[in-house]
């Protein structure tokens, strides 16, 4: 079974979420993944990237802007890797923060904290791991859905 994979790097800024959603949509469309699975993947990537940007915020603001000229400040990035292996789509998002993600209890009054709840609800499975070079990768897996072209499902069903 062959795997297809694409990797993207984004500055850890609000615009990264929009760019990551577009990159995910374009990638899965080019792989002829069905619209339902693509929509779910875009939602998951949006949540994972947003969490990564928030986790990276401390890394960007630990420097005193008046002490370090803008051209000398490090650019903090987040990374998205999309991999398709047979009927599975793996979405991985790396950020430089070592702290684990926390799945929060949900309440009607909560104004935030729903990102990992959505990831947990929409994905087939998800987890995280610390990266050897620092930071962490949070990943979520989807199975290619029923709206995928039949030839696509049949081609990847052998041995899966």
Secondary structure, DSSP 8 states (H G I E B T S, - for coil): --EEEEEEEEESSTHHHHHHHHHHHHHHHHTT--HHHHHHHHHHHHHHHHHHHHHHHHHHSSS-TTTS-GGGS---EEEEEEEEETTEEEEEEEES--S--------TT-SS--HHHHHHHHSSEEEEEE-TTSSEEEEEEEE--TTS-HHHHHHHHTT-
